[in-house]
Amino acid sequence: MSAARILTWNGKDVPEELQELPAGRYVVEPMNEQLTLSEEEDEGLRQALASLRAGKGRTLEQVRNRVDSILRR
C-alpha cells in the first residue's frame, strides 16, 4: 500500500499532489481535524533534535540495521 498524501483543494483546480499519482482508483475524504502531537511526542522530537545537534546521530546503515532487527522479532 502506498503512503497517504494530504492535499489542500480549492474545489476546482487539480492539486499537484494528485497530478503526481499514477492512474488508478483512490479514496479521498475530507480531513477536518488538525493533526497535533502529544506532549510526549513533541518532547521526543525535541530530544532527538538536541541529540543530532550534539553529534549523536546515526548513519543510514545503522538505522536500517536497527529497523531490520526489530522487524525480524
C-alpha positions, 0 to 999 in steps of 0.5 A: 500500500502506498503512503497517504498524501494530504492535499489542500483543494480549492474545489476546482483546480487539480492539486499537484499532489494528485497530478503526481499519482499514477492512474488508478482508483483512490479514496479521498475524504475530507480531513477536518481535524488538525493533526497535533502531537502529544506532549510526549511526542513533541518532547521526543522530537525535541530530544532527538533534535538536541541529540543530532545537534550534539553529534549523536546521530546515526548513519543510514546503515545503522538505522536500517540495521536497527529497523531490520532487527526489530522487524525480524522479532 
